[in-house]
Amino acid sequence: MICSKCNTKNREDAKICSKCGVDLIVEVKSFWRHLFNWKYYIFPIVIGLLFGVDYSQTGTYSLSNIKLVGLIMGIVMAVQFKANFLSKLGMFFIGEFATNFLSVVVHFSFISLYGLFGNNAQELIVQKLLEQNKIYPRMPNEEVQVLKYTSDSGNSVKLHLKFINYTKNEILLDYDNRSDNFEKEKLNRELKVSCKGKGVEKILADGLIYWLAYYDKSNYLIGQIYLNDERCKSYYKQL
């Protein structure tokens, strides 16, 4: 057992440091007491819940962002732990793991509960849209082909559209060769047109996320956008 005060290595069953006389049992208890101090876990719980809510609105996971929570909390816990470098290092790694684990558990627990109680209406809507695939692909006009609907969660659906006459580079010429400009223009148009559609407010208010993905004639993705209740809210009033 290593003494956190003088860094002396003692026997595993030692109770007192052979060099400085520190009570090693108290030192060990101090480490775990600091690690499991409740104040370090409030933030991870809140973040786990917030990203769970974000998933319910966007249908996308935020695990990469959750990892940052563990990193930050590990640093905070290590800095505030009064001990030698090795003990602080141990506090950092264990603290990072513990807070990360808690955030992930809270995140997926919220998603699971939301799936059980919160999105039956959404799943029915998604299922009805997926059933329309029996009539696709089809051509609403001479330039665009509607390919299909897909869904990777119970509260989101994606419509795939293909420009059959143009390459990605040809299409982006009108948008300064930038996909984000293309997406902004398409989103602006859909907000003004699709959000005013009959019944759209009801299905989006139920929590559905409606994605549109655009491809060129060679099936290369040009860009994609999504509509949800928050984005369309101000356009409903224009009906």
trRosetta pair geometry for C-beta under 8 A, 3 or more apart (Angstrom, degrees):
i j d omega theta_ij theta_ji phi_ij phi_ji
1 9 7.6 149 76 -159 30 54
1 10 5.0 -27 66 69 81 96
1 11 7.1 2 18 91 87 33
1 12 5.7 114 -31 -126 86 37
1 14 5.6 -143 44 53 117 99
1 24 5.4 85 122 -174 140 142
1 28 7.6 -56 -153 -65 131 118
2 7 6.4 -9 -177 -153 105 47
2 8 7.1 167 -151 82 60 34
2 9 5.3 -30 -96 -100 77 63
2 10 7.2 166 -91 19 23 76
2 86 6.5 -34 122 96 152 146
2 87 7.9 -158 102 -61 112 90
3 6 5.1 9 100 48 130 79
3 7 6.4 -77 74 -22 80 10
3 8 4.7 18 25 48 121 81
3 9 7.9 -130 6 -68 78 20
3 10 6.4 74 -39 -14 93 115
3 17 4.1 48 -92 -110 140 129
3 19 6.9 -136 23 46 157 107
3 20 6.4 152 161 36 158 113
3 22 5.7 120 -152 54 116 125
3 24 6.5 -90 -98 -98 77 96
3 27 6.9 -162 -144 -60 59 177
4 7 7.7 28 -143 -73 18 54
4 22 7.8 -111 50 118 73 158
4 27 5.2 174 18 -167 114 125
4 30 7.9 -123 42 77 155 124
4 31 7.3 174 -59 -67 151 110
4 83 4.1 -47 178 -153 123 109
4 84 5.3 -168 -172 14 57 93
4 86 7.7 -138 -120 72 68 90
4 87 4.2 34 -128 -50 109 153
5 17 7.0 -100 50 -34 112 168
5 20 5.6 -114 98 81 125 158
5 22 4.9 137 16 -42 141 158
5 27 7.4 -109 -21 -105 94 135
5 83 7.7 -83 -69 -143 47 67
5 84 6.9 177 -104 -36 7 107
6 17 6.5 122 37 172 116 149
6 19 5.2 -127 100 94 153 129
6 20 4.4 156 -21 -24 138 132
6 22 7.4 173 2 0 99 125
6 84 7.8 -104 19 -58 5 141
7 84 5.2 -178 -67 -175 96 173
7 86 6.7 113 -123 14 99 124
8 17 5.8 106 63 -166 124 106
8 18 6.4 -133 140 56 141 84
8 19 4.2 161 -54 8 163 134
8 20 7.0 170 7 -1 132 93
10 14 3.9 -82 149 46 123 159
10 17 5.9 -128 -52 -126 140 54
10 18 5.5 155 -109 -4 101 100
10 24 6.5 -113 59 -76 150 153
11 14 4.3 121 59 -38 80 100
14 17 7.3 86 141 -92 131 32
14 18 6.9 -71 -146 -37 148 92
14 24 5.8 69 109 17 88 157
15 23 6.9 -22 160 -152 77 68
15 24 5.8 -162 -168 45 26 101
15 25 5.5 -7 -147 -27 82 108
16 21 5.9 -14 -179 -149 108 49
16 22 7.2 158 -156 76 61 34
16 23 6.3 -35 -103 -104 70 47
16 24 6.4 -153 -87 -3 13 95
17 20 4.9 0 100 52 137 77
17 21 5.8 -60 65 -3 89 10
17 22 4.5 33 5 43 128 80
17 24 5.9 132 -53 -59 73 98
22 26 7.7 -118 167 62 83 108
22 27 6.2 60 141 -51 119 126
23 26 4.1 53 101 13 114 115
23 27 6.7 169 96 -18 61 84
24 27 5.2 -51 -148 33 39 118
24 28 6.5 41 154 -21 69 100
25 28 5.9 -51 -152 32 32 109
25 29 6.5 29 151 -15 63 107
26 29 5.7 -56 -149 40 33 111
26 30 6.2 40 151 -27 66 105
27 30 5.5 -52 -150 31 30 116
27 31 6.8 36 151 -24 63 99
27 83 8.0 108 -161 -117 100 118
28 31 5.7 -49 -156 26 35 114
28 32 6.8 19 154 -6 66 105
29 32 6.1 -62 -149 44 34 102
29 33 5.8 38 153 -24 69 111
30 33 5.6 -54 -140 37 28 114
30 34 6.3 28 159 -18 63 106
30 83 8.0 151 112 -71 121 118
31 34 6.1 -63 -156 36 25 107
31 35 6.3 24 151 -21 63 110
31 81 7.7 46 -126 -156 63 131
31 83 7.4 34 -92 -62 89 159
31 87 6.6 -116 -104 -160 115 108
31 90 7.6 -8 -157 101 130 124
31 91 7.1 -135 -153 -81 87 97
32 35 5.3 -50 -141 35 37 116
32 36 6.1 7 167 4 69 109
33 36 6.7 -72 -143 51 22 88
33 37 6.9 52 151 -61 59 85
34 37 5.8 -23 -157 -22 34 116
34 77 7.1 129 148 -168 98 93
34 80 7.6 -178 -163 106 117 94
34 81 5.2 101 155 -109 156 98
34 91 6.9 -28 108 -128 124 128
35 77 7.0 62 -116 -174 53 137
35 91 6.6 -143 -85 -134 89 81
35 94 6.1 -30 -131 114 132 122
35 95 6.1 -137 -135 -81 80 83
35 98 6.8 110 176 2 99 164
37 40 5.4 81 79 -2 88 104
38 41 5.9 -73 -160 39 46 107
38 42 7.2 62 150 -43 76 89
39 42 6.3 -31 -156 -2 40 113
40 43 7.6 -55 -177 29 38 102
40 44 7.9 25 142 -2 64 112
40 73 5.9 111 -175 -166 95 111
40 76 7.1 172 -126 98 100 117
40 77 5.6 44 -128 -83 147 108
40 95 6.9 -71 169 -153 149 110
40 99 6.6 -94 148 -82 98 120
41 44 5.5 -53 -152 43 55 112
41 45 6.0 58 151 -24 77 104
41 98 8.0 -71 -91 135 106 103
41 99 6.5 -151 -106 -112 67 82
41 102 5.8 -58 -147 139 104 173
42 45 6.0 -63 -155 36 28 110
42 46 6.4 25 154 -17 66 109
43 46 5.8 -56 -146 37 31 111
43 47 6.2 29 158 -17 66 108
43 69 6.9 -174 130 -158 101 106
43 73 6.6 180 76 -83 125 116
43 99 7.8 7 80 -158 94 125
44 47 5.7 -57 -143 39 31 110
44 48 6.2 35 157 -23 65 106
44 69 5.5 125 -108 152 76 130
44 70 7.5 57 -107 -76 121 63
44 73 6.3 -23 -53 -44 108 160
44 99 4.4 -159 -66 -168 146 85
44 100 7.6 -113 -134 -67 131 20
44 102 4.8 75 124 89 137 113
44 103 4.2 -105 -170 -62 92 93
44 106 7.3 141 138 16 80 138
45 48 5.7 -54 -149 34 29 113
45 49 6.5 27 154 -15 63 106
45 102 6.5 -54 -69 149 71 115
45 103 7.4 -127 -71 -95 26 60
45 106 5.4 159 -137 -85 59 163
46 49 5.9 -59 -153 38 30 110
46 50 6.2 29 152 -20 67 108
47 50 5.6 -53 -143 37 33 112
47 51 6.2 25 161 -12 67 107
47 66 6.6 146 134 -118 118 73
47 69 4.9 179 87 -97 167 148
47 103 5.5 -19 86 -131 107 118
48 51 6.2 -60 -146 41 26 103
48 52 6.3 31 151 -23 61 108
48 66 7.0 60 -93 -124 69 119
48 102 7.0 -114 -38 130 146 68
48 103 4.2 -168 -67 -156 101 56
48 104 7.0 -102 -117 -27 114 13
48 105 7.2 -14 -146 67 154 55
48 106 3.0 84 120 84 148 116
48 107 4.3 -111 -157 -49 82 72
48 109 8.0 36 153 38 126 98
48 110 7.0 155 142 -5 86 126
49 52 5.4 -55 -150 33 32 116
49 53 6.5 33 152 -18 66 101
49 106 6.0 -60 -50 155 68 119
49 107 7.8 -124 -55 -89 24 52
49 110 5.8 139 -124 -71 57 151
50 53 5.7 -51 -152 34 33 111
50 54 6.4 37 147 -22 64 104
51 54 5.1 -44 -144 34 40 119
51 55 6.5 48 152 -24 64 96
51 61 7.9 45 164 -167 112 52
51 62 4.1 -126 -149 59 119 132
51 65 6.6 175 -100 80 133 121
51 66 6.2 -81 6 -67 170 102
51 103 7.8 52 29 175 134 101
51 107 5.3 -19 85 -120 112 111
52 55 5.7 -47 -153 29 33 113
52 56 6.8 34 148 -19 62 102
52 106 7.1 -109 -32 134 132 76
52 107 5.1 -172 -63 -146 92 52
52 108 7.8 -141 -100 -47 107 16
52 109 7.8 -47 -101 69 149 61
52 110 3.1 34 -173 88 160 141
52 111 5.5 -133 -140 -47 92 73
52 114 7.0 169 169 -19 102 135
53 56 5.6 -53 -153 33 36 113
53 57 6.6 24 152 -12 66 108
53 110 7.3 -59 -43 158 58 145
54 57 5.9 -65 -152 41 33 105
54 58 5.9 -13 166 17 72 115
54 60 7.7 -53 136 70 96 80
54 62 5.9 37 85 -28 139 139
55 58 6.6 -76 -127 56 25 81
55 59 6.7 62 -172 -110 61 13
55 60 6.6 -135 -117 68 66 36
55 61 6.2 21 -102 -95 117 47
55 62 7.0 -125 -58 -3 91 95
55 107 7.7 99 -13 -174 138 91
55 110 7.9 130 47 101 122 108
55 111 5.6 -25 96 -97 151 109
55 114 7.8 152 93 58 105 158
56 110 8.0 -90 -37 142 116 105
56 111 7.6 -162 -60 -112 83 66
56 114 5.2 -114 -92 -163 118 156
56 118 6.8 -29 -137 122 129 148
56 119 7.6 -153 -143 -63 91 121
56 155 6.6 20 -156 65 54 170
56 207 6.4 -50 166 -159 89 125
57 207 7.3 -100 -102 -150 49 81
57 209 6.9 100 157 -71 40 117
57 228 6.0 86 -179 171 79 161
57 229 8.0 -97 -141 39 91 95
57 230 6.8 24 -164 -7 127 127
58 156 7.7 15 152 -82 35 135
58 209 5.8 97 -147 -107 27 156
58 226 7.1 103 -145 94 75 158
58 228 7.1 -84 -90 -44 53 153
59 152 7.2 115 165 75 117 89
59 153 4.6 -179 -150 49 99 140
59 155 5.7 -158 -84 83 99 87
59 156 3.3 6 -85 -34 165 142
59 209 4.7 -136 -10 48 119 144
59 211 8.0 -97 59 -38 143 119
62 65 4.5 -31 171 37 98 118
62 66 6.1 112 114 -29 81 91
62 107 7.6 -137 60 -141 90 137
63 66 5.2 -51 -147 32 39 117
63 67 6.8 50 153 -29 66 94
63 104 7.1 40 -126 -110 94 99
63 107 7.7 147 -89 121 71 165
64 67 5.9 -43 -160 19 34 116
64 68 7.7 39 144 -20 57 96
65 68 5.7 -45 -166 22 44 115
65 69 7.5 52 141 -24 64 95
66 69 5.4 -42 -164 19 47 118
66 70 7.3 44 146 -14 68 97
66 100 6.7 106 142 -146 93 74
66 103 4.8 172 -161 126 108 131
66 104 6.1 115 146 -72 152 73
66 107 6.3 -53 -91 -47 149 153
67 70 5.9 -52 -160 34 41 111
67 71 6.6 42 146 -20 69 105
67 100 6.4 25 -120 -127 50 120
68 71 5.4 -53 -149 36 38 115
68 72 6.2 37 154 -19 69 105
69 72 6.0 -57 -150 37 28 108
69 73 6.2 18 157 -11 65 111
69 99 6.3 -134 130 138 92 111
69 100 6.8 145 81 -96 90 61
69 103 5.2 108 83 -69 147 163
70 73 5.9 -60 -140 43 28 105
70 74 6.0 34 158 -25 65 108
70 95 8.0 158 -167 124 73 64
70 96 4.4 79 160 -170 95 69
70 97 6.9 65 -162 -69 131 16
70 99 4.9 163 -113 84 67 95
70 100 3.1 -3 -75 -60 143 96
70 103 6.9 -125 -52 18 89 132
71 74 5.8 -54 -147 32 25 113
71 75 6.7 24 155 -17 60 105
71 96 6.0 33 -89 -131 36 116
72 75 5.9 -58 -156 34 30 110
72 76 6.4 27 151 -17 66 108
73 76 5.5 -52 -144 38 37 113
73 77 6.1 36 157 -19 68 106
73 95 6.0 -140 126 152 87 102
73 96 6.8 150 77 -102 83 50
73 99 4.0 -11 83 47 151 177
74 77 5.9 -56 -145 38 27 109
74 78 6.3 25 157 -17 63 110
74 91 7.7 151 -163 127 69 65
74 92 4.5 71 166 -167 99 63
74 93 6.8 57 -152 -72 132 17
74 95 4.4 148 -117 90 61 98
74 96 3.1 -6 -66 -63 139 88
74 97 7.9 72 -88 -4 121 52
74 99 6.9 -144 -50 31 72 125
75 78 5.9 -60 -147 38 28 109
75 79 6.2 26 158 -19 65 110
75 92 6.5 35 -84 -130 40 103
76 79 6.0 -58 -146 36 27 109
76 80 6.3 10 162 -6 64 114
76 95 8.0 -139 66 148 72 146
77 80 6.2 -66 -144 45 25 101
77 81 6.2 31 156 -31 63 110
77 91 5.4 -146 127 158 100 104
77 92 6.9 164 76 -95 95 43
77 95 3.7 -165 63 -139 154 164
77 99 7.9 -173 -25 -28 136 131
78 81 5.8 -55 -146 26 29 113
78 88 4.5 85 -169 -177 91 83
78 89 7.1 53 -136 -81 131 22
78 91 4.6 152 -98 91 68 106
78 92 3.8 4 -61 -68 139 88
78 95 6.6 -149 -42 31 78 143
79 88 7.6 68 -72 -154 27 119
81 87 6.8 -136 133 128 126 99
81 88 5.6 169 77 -108 112 71
81 91 4.6 -149 6 -97 164 176
83 87 3.5 -67 131 89 138 140
83 88 5.8 178 73 -49 93 75
83 91 7.4 132 44 -23 132 133
84 87 5.3 91 56 14 69 104
84 88 7.0 -130 104 -5 34 94
85 88 5.6 -60 -148 38 31 112
85 89 6.2 33 154 -23 67 105
86 89 5.5 -50 -147 33 32 114
86 90 6.5 33 153 -17 64 103
87 90 5.7 -51 -149 37 33 112
87 91 6.3 37 150 -21 64 105
88 91 5.4 -53 -149 35 33 115
88 92 6.5 40 150 -26 65 100
89 92 5.6 -48 -152 27 33 115
89 93 6.7 22 156 -10 65 104
90 93 6.2 -59 -148 40 32 102
90 94 6.0 17 162 -5 69 114
91 94 6.3 -63 -137 48 25 101
91 95 5.4 25 164 -20 65 119
92 95 6.0 -62 -139 41 18 109
92 96 6.1 20 160 -22 60 109
93 96 5.8 -52 -145 33 26 112
93 97 6.5 24 156 -15 61 106
94 97 5.8 -55 -149 38 32 110
94 98 6.1 30 155 -20 67 109
95 98 5.8 -55 -141 38 30 110
95 99 6.2 19 165 -10 66 109
96 99 6.5 -63 -144 42 23 101
96 100 6.0 24 158 -18 62 114
97 100 5.8 -62 -145 40 25 111
97 101 6.0 27 158 -23 65 110
98 101 5.8 -55 -147 34 26 112
98 102 6.5 25 155 -18 62 106
99 102 5.7 -51 -147 36 33 112
99 103 6.4 35 154 -20 65 105
100 103 5.9 -58 -151 35 30 110
100 104 6.3 26 155 -16 66 108
101 104 5.9 -58 -149 38 29 109
101 105 6.3 29 155 -19 65 108
102 105 5.7 -56 -146 37 30 111
102 106 6.3 27 157 -15 65 107
103 106 5.9 -58 -148 39 28 109
103 107 6.0 34 153 -26 64 110
104 107 5.4 -52 -145 34 30 118
104 108 6.3 14 163 -6 66 107
105 108 6.5 -63 -144 44 24 97
105 109 5.9 28 157 -23 63 113
106 109 5.7 -57 -142 37 27 114
106 110 6.4 29 158 -21 63 105
107 110 6.2 -62 -160 32 23 108
107 111 6.6 17 150 -14 62 109
108 111 5.3 -49 -143 38 40 114
108 112 6.1 45 155 -23 68 102
109 112 5.7 -52 -147 35 30 111
109 113 6.4 26 155 -14 64 107
110 113 5.9 -59 -148 41 29 107
110 114 6.0 31 153 -21 65 109
111 114 5.6 -55 -145 38 29 114
111 115 6.3 33 153 -22 63 105
112 115 5.6 -54 -150 34 30 112
112 116 6.5 26 153 -17 63 106
113 116 5.7 -56 -148 36 34 110
113 117 6.1 -17 170 21 69 110
113 118 7.5 61 125 -11 67 111
114 117 6.9 -81 -134 57 22 77
114 118 4.2 -42 -160 36 65 137
114 119 6.4 47 152 -17 81 108
115 118 7.1 -17 -42 46 14 89
115 119 6.2 -38 -123 36 41 117
115 154 6.1 111 -132 31 90 146
118 207 7.1 54 152 -16 98 174
119 122 4.1 -41 -168 38 91 122
119 123 5.8 97 130 -28 89 91
119 154 5.1 115 116 118 136 116
119 155 4.8 -85 -141 -73 142 106
119 207 6.0 -103 -110 90 91 141
120 123 5.8 -54 -149 33 32 111
120 124 6.7 33 154 -19 64 104
121 124 5.9 -55 -155 33 32 112
121 125 6.6 31 151 -17 65 106
121 206 4.4 -105 110 -165 130 136
121 207 7.6 109 76 35 104 101
122 125 5.7 -58 -153 36 34 111
122 126 6.2 34 152 -19 69 106
122 154 5.9 95 102 141 110 79
122 155 4.2 1 154 -114 156 72
122 206 5.6 180 -67 128 75 106
122 207 5.2 -65 -67 81 130 99
122 208 5.1 169 -132 -77 93 77
123 126 5.6 -51 -144 37 33 113
123 127 6.2 36 155 -22 65 106
123 154 4.5 -27 -85 -164 96 102
123 155 7.5 -48 -58 -69 64 56
124 127 5.7 -54 -148 35 29 113
124 128 6.5 30 153 -19 63 105
125 128 5.8 -55 -151 34 32 111
125 129 6.5 28 153 -16 65 106
125 157 7.6 -120 120 -17 90 138
125 203 5.2 133 -134 -143 153 112
125 206 7.0 136 -16 80 143 142
125 208 5.6 -68 91 -80 146 141
126 129 5.8 -59 -151 38 31 109
126 130 6.3 30 153 -19 67 108
126 151 5.0 80 -170 -109 121 161
126 154 6.5 -157 21 -162 155 44
126 155 7.4 -120 -46 -104 133 15
126 156 7.4 45 -101 71 127 22
126 157 4.9 -178 -125 -63 83 113
126 208 7.2 179 -58 -125 85 110
127 130 5.7 -54 -146 37 31 111
127 131 6.5 39 153 -27 63 103
128 131 5.6 -50 -154 26 32 117
128 132 7.5 42 147 -28 58 95
129 132 5.7 -43 -167 14 41 116
129 149 5.0 -169 142 -156 95 166
129 151 7.8 111 81 -52 114 123
129 157 5.0 48 86 -166 150 163
130 133 5.9 -18 -179 -13 52 114
130 149 5.2 -135 -98 97 50 122
130 150 7.8 65 -110 -116 96 22
130 151 6.2 -73 -70 0 120 120
130 157 7.2 -132 -53 -129 82 119
131 134 6.7 -21 171 0 57 107
132 135 5.9 -49 -177 33 69 105
132 136 6.8 57 131 -16 80 109
132 149 6.2 72 64 -3 101 132
133 136 5.3 -66 -145 43 48 109
133 148 5.1 34 -126 -145 103 91
133 149 5.7 -117 -65 37 95 87
135 138 6.1 -14 143 -33 83 135
136 146 5.5 -93 -124 115 114 94
136 147 6.3 73 166 142 123 22
136 148 5.0 165 107 -90 139 56
136 149 7.5 135 18 -6 155 74
137 145 5.4 22 -179 170 120 107
137 146 6.1 170 -149 87 66 56
137 147 5.0 -21 -99 -123 107 41
137 148 6.9 -62 -72 -46 75 74
137 162 7.9 -15 -141 26 134 125
138 145 7.3 171 86 -157 26 71
138 146 5.4 -7 58 54 76 104
139 142 7.2 45 172 -95 123 28
139 144 7.4 143 -149 87 65 51
139 145 5.4 -38 -94 -105 73 74
139 146 7.6 -172 -86 16 23 77
139 164 7.9 -32 -113 -9 109 148
140 144 6.2 -19 54 84 97 103
140 146 6.2 63 -17 -21 105 113
141 144 5.6 44 54 36 95 89
142 165 7.9 27 137 -33 81 134
143 163 6.1 -13 163 -145 88 76
143 164 6.6 -172 -170 39 37 85
143 165 5.7 -67 -132 15 77 119
143 166 7.8 17 -162 -3 103 106
144 161 5.7 -13 -167 -174 109 107
144 162 6.9 141 -158 74 57 46
144 163 6.1 -33 -98 -96 68 56
144 164 7.2 170 -108 -3 15 90
145 161 7.2 152 77 -161 47 56
145 162 4.5 -21 61 64 97 102
145 164 5.2 72 -14 -50 114 117
146 159 7.0 -38 -149 -177 97 105
146 160 7.6 114 -168 82 53 59
146 161 6.0 -30 -105 -106 55 74
146 162 8.0 -170 -76 21 11 80
147 160 4.1 -48 60 99 120 107
147 161 6.8 -159 4 -88 92 20
147 162 5.5 80 -48 -16 111 112
147 215 7.6 26 -24 29 144 132
148 159 7.9 -168 99 -145 33 51
148 160 5.4 10 53 40 68 116
149 157 5.7 -8 -170 -179 110 109
149 158 6.8 145 -158 75 58 47
149 159 5.7 -28 -99 -95 74 64
149 160 7.6 -170 -86 8 24 82
150 157 7.4 158 82 -160 36 61
150 158 5.0 -20 63 61 84 101
150 160 6.8 44 1 -28 105 114
151 154 7.8 69 160 -94 127 22
151 156 6.2 157 -145 92 82 63
151 157 4.8 -36 -87 -105 102 66
151 158 6.8 167 -83 13 46 77
152 156 6.8 -19 53 79 72 114
152 158 7.8 19 -1 -3 92 121
153 156 4.9 47 59 29 101 100
155 207 5.4 -50 -152 130 125 103
155 208 6.1 -150 -174 -111 68 44
155 209 6.1 64 129 9 84 91
156 208 7.1 140 -98 -167 37 62
156 209 4.1 -21 -106 67 92 103
156 210 7.6 -165 -151 -70 64 25
156 211 6.4 42 179 -14 105 110
156 226 7.8 -31 -144 -139 113 133
157 208 6.9 -13 12 -169 100 109
157 209 7.6 161 24 84 55 60
157 210 6.1 -11 65 -118 88 61
157 211 6.8 -161 97 30 40 84
158 211 3.7 -25 -107 78 82 117
158 212 7.2 175 -159 -79 68 19
158 213 5.7 31 176 -11 115 110
158 224 7.6 -10 -147 -155 118 131
159 210 7.5 10 -4 -178 105 87
159 211 7.0 177 22 92 62 61
159 212 5.2 -17 65 -110 96 69
159 213 7.2 -179 86 25 45 71
160 213 5.0 -20 -111 68 67 106
160 215 6.8 17 -176 -7 93 119
161 212 6.4 6 1 -173 119 95
161 213 6.9 167 26 83 72 51
161 214 5.3 -23 74 -107 100 64
161 215 7.0 173 90 22 47 76
162 214 7.8 151 -91 -162 29 52
162 215 4.6 -26 -107 71 76 102
162 216 7.5 13 -157 113 74 8
162 217 7.1 99 171 -101 100 38
162 219 7.0 -28 -120 -95 121 63
163 166 4.9 -31 135 48 125 98
163 171 6.1 114 62 -79 166 136
163 214 7.0 33 -20 -177 100 96
163 215 7.1 -162 21 91 71 50
163 216 5.6 -32 62 -128 102 47
163 217 6.3 -71 100 -50 69 72
163 222 7.5 33 12 -22 122 148
164 217 5.3 78 -164 -110 32 91
165 217 6.3 171 12 -71 5 130
166 170 4.4 -132 -165 88 97 125
166 171 5.0 112 128 -56 133 90
166 216 6.0 -95 103 -146 68 93
166 217 6.1 150 58 -21 29 108
167 170 4.6 97 53 5 77 103
167 171 7.1 -146 92 -4 41 87
167 216 5.0 48 -158 175 32 145
167 217 6.3 -63 -77 34 50 100
167 218 6.5 18 -121 3 81 112
167 220 7.6 29 -165 38 72 128
168 171 5.9 -60 -150 37 30 109
168 172 6.2 20 158 -13 67 112
168 216 4.2 -109 -53 -33 67 144
168 218 7.7 -75 -16 46 94 103
168 220 4.8 -69 -38 92 132 126
168 222 5.2 -174 -127 -95 91 85
169 172 6.0 -61 -142 42 28 106
169 173 6.9 51 153 -44 60 90
169 177 7.6 2 -146 -124 69 92
170 173 5.9 -34 -163 -1 33 117
170 216 7.7 120 44 -139 95 127
171 174 6.9 -60 177 27 44 103
171 175 7.6 5 137 10 70 113
171 182 7.0 56 135 -116 105 137
171 216 6.2 -147 -2 -99 131 103
171 222 5.9 -31 87 -125 146 144
172 175 5.1 -74 -152 54 57 101
172 176 7.8 -64 168 72 82 33
172 177 4.9 73 136 -125 113 40
172 178 6.7 156 -164 29 110 25
172 179 6.7 -46 -108 -72 125 57
172 181 8.0 106 -150 64 81 107
172 182 6.1 -68 -107 -52 77 129
172 222 7.1 -169 -57 -150 97 102
173 177 6.7 20 -95 -68 39 75
175 178 5.6 -116 132 57 94 69
175 179 7.7 82 110 -94 139 17
175 181 3.9 167 -179 98 101 115
175 182 4.5 -98 -37 -62 179 75
175 185 6.7 -122 -105 0 117 136
176 181 5.6 85 42 0 100 166
178 181 4.3 80 82 3 105 107
178 182 7.0 -173 100 -8 57 83
179 182 5.3 -53 -153 36 41 117
179 183 6.2 40 151 -20 71 104
179 222 6.3 -180 -127 168 97 58
179 223 4.5 164 -175 -76 95 109
180 183 5.5 -50 -145 37 35 112
180 184 6.3 41 153 -23 65 102
180 223 7.5 165 -81 -121 27 135
181 184 5.7 -50 -147 33 32 113
181 185 6.5 31 155 -17 64 105
182 185 6.0 -59 -153 36 28 108
182 186 6.4 22 154 -14 65 110
182 214 7.5 -128 150 71 123 146
182 222 6.0 -91 134 153 159 106
182 223 4.8 162 95 4 114 149
183 186 5.8 -57 -144 41 31 109
183 187 6.0 32 157 -21 67 108
183 223 4.2 -134 -67 169 94 139
183 224 7.1 -3 -115 60 114 25
183 225 5.3 154 -161 -68 88 99
184 187 5.8 -55 -144 37 27 110
184 188 6.3 30 156 -21 63 107
185 188 5.8 -54 -149 34 29 112
185 189 6.5 27 154 -17 63 107
186 189 5.7 -56 -150 37 32 111
186 190 6.2 27 155 -16 67 108
186 212 7.1 -140 155 93 127 130
186 214 6.8 -130 -101 -30 164 144
186 223 6.9 161 22 94 142 123
186 225 5.4 -172 101 -7 109 142
187 190 5.8 -58 -144 40 31 107
187 191 6.2 35 157 -24 66 106
187 225 4.4 -165 -78 -145 91 148
187 231 8.0 -82 -171 -174 108 140
188 191 5.9 -53 -148 32 27 113
188 192 6.6 17 157 -11 61 110
189 192 6.0 -67 -153 41 29 105
189 193 5.9 -2 161 4 69 118
190 193 6.0 -68 -130 53 29 93
190 194 4.5 -10 -168 16 76 123
190 195 7.2 94 142 -24 65 85
190 212 6.7 -169 -89 10 155 149
190 225 6.6 164 28 100 147 139
190 227 6.0 -123 136 -62 124 124
191 194 7.3 -21 -68 49 14 87
191 195 5.3 9 -161 -10 45 131
191 227 7.2 173 -86 -112 64 107
191 231 6.5 -105 -105 153 108 99
191 232 6.5 -162 -137 -104 74 66
191 235 5.4 -175 171 -51 79 153
192 195 7.2 26 -43 34 6 106
192 196 7.4 -10 163 -10 38 118
192 235 6.7 -138 -100 -133 34 133
193 196 6.5 -85 -171 34 22 104
193 197 7.6 39 143 -48 61 92
194 197 5.4 -24 -164 -15 48 120
194 200 6.4 150 156 -119 70 154
194 210 7.8 -147 150 106 141 145
194 227 6.3 -119 100 -57 130 167
194 232 7.9 -85 100 -109 85 126
195 200 5.9 -170 -150 121 32 146
195 201 7.8 66 -177 -71 71 74
195 204 7.9 -23 -129 -2 78 162
195 227 6.6 -158 -75 -155 88 134
195 231 7.7 -130 -88 113 132 82
195 232 3.7 -177 -128 -143 118 105
195 235 3.8 62 106 95 143 135
195 236 6.5 -98 161 -60 101 60
196 200 7.2 50 65 38 12 141
196 235 6.2 -96 -55 153 80 103
196 236 7.6 168 -98 -112 53 36
196 238 6.4 -64 -94 87 115 97
196 239 5.4 163 -145 -94 83 78
197 200 4.2 91 67 -35 90 125
199 202 5.5 -54 -163 36 60 114
199 203 6.3 46 149 -14 85 105
200 203 6.3 -65 -150 41 32 100
200 204 6.0 19 161 -9 70 115
200 232 6.9 -118 138 178 115 159
200 236 7.9 -154 90 -99 98 90
201 204 6.2 -66 -143 45 25 103
201 205 5.8 27 160 -24 65 114
201 229 7.9 78 -155 -124 57 84
201 232 7.2 -153 -100 122 65 126
201 236 4.7 82 -99 -121 123 126
201 239 7.8 -69 -34 -37 133 147
202 205 5.8 -57 -142 36 24 111
202 206 6.6 27 155 -22 60 105
203 206 5.7 -51 -154 29 33 115
203 208 5.0 -18 154 23 86 142
203 210 7.9 66 115 -53 117 122
204 207 7.8 146 179 4 36 8
204 208 5.6 -89 -102 60 43 89
204 210 7.0 -67 -91 -6 98 114
204 227 6.7 -67 -108 133 134 96
204 228 5.9 154 -160 -169 103 38
204 229 4.3 157 143 -74 93 70
204 232 5.6 28 122 43 169 140
205 229 5.1 107 -92 -113 43 129
207 228 8.0 -5 -162 -157 36 103
207 229 7.1 -42 -89 -12 32 127
208 228 7.4 -167 95 -125 49 72
209 226 5.5 4 177 -179 96 129
209 227 7.5 161 -161 78 52 45
209 228 4.9 -22 -110 -85 73 107
210 226 6.4 149 79 -160 45 71
210 227 4.6 -17 64 59 103 95
210 228 7.2 169 20 -74 73 52
211 224 6.1 12 -176 176 103 114
211 225 7.2 166 -150 89 60 39
211 226 4.5 -33 -95 -98 68 92
212 224 6.4 180 90 -151 49 70
212 225 5.5 -4 55 58 95 83
212 226 7.4 172 15 -89 66 41
212 227 7.8 40 -10 -8 103 97
213 221 6.5 -51 -176 -132 105 102
213 223 7.9 -163 -147 105 55 35
213 224 4.2 -17 -104 -102 70 112
214 221 7.4 99 78 -160 53 59
214 222 4.5 -50 104 56 100 112
214 223 5.6 6 49 58 110 68
214 224 6.7 -176 14 -82 72 56
215 219 5.1 -5 177 -141 137 41
215 220 6.3 144 -157 67 80 33
215 221 5.8 -48 -99 -96 77 43
215 222 6.3 174 -110 -4 20 89
216 219 7.2 -75 67 -3 62 13
216 220 5.0 -3 35 53 108 90
216 222 5.8 109 -43 -56 85 107
221 224 6.9 -34 -168 -34 115 102
226 231 7.8 143 107 7 69 155
227 231 5.6 -129 -144 77 57 129
227 232 5.7 51 -173 -49 104 115
228 231 5.4 90 51 14 67 101
228 232 7.0 -160 90 3 28 97
229 232 6.2 -72 -140 48 26 98
229 233 6.1 53 160 -63 65 92
230 233 6.0 -28 -149 -15 25 118
232 235 5.2 -74 -164 48 63 110
232 236 6.2 76 140 -42 89 90
233 236 6.1 -42 -157 10 32 113
234 237 6.4 -46 -169 22 41 113
234 238 8.0 40 141 -20 60 103
235 238 5.5 -47 -163 24 52 116
236 239 6.1 -24 -178 -17 49 113
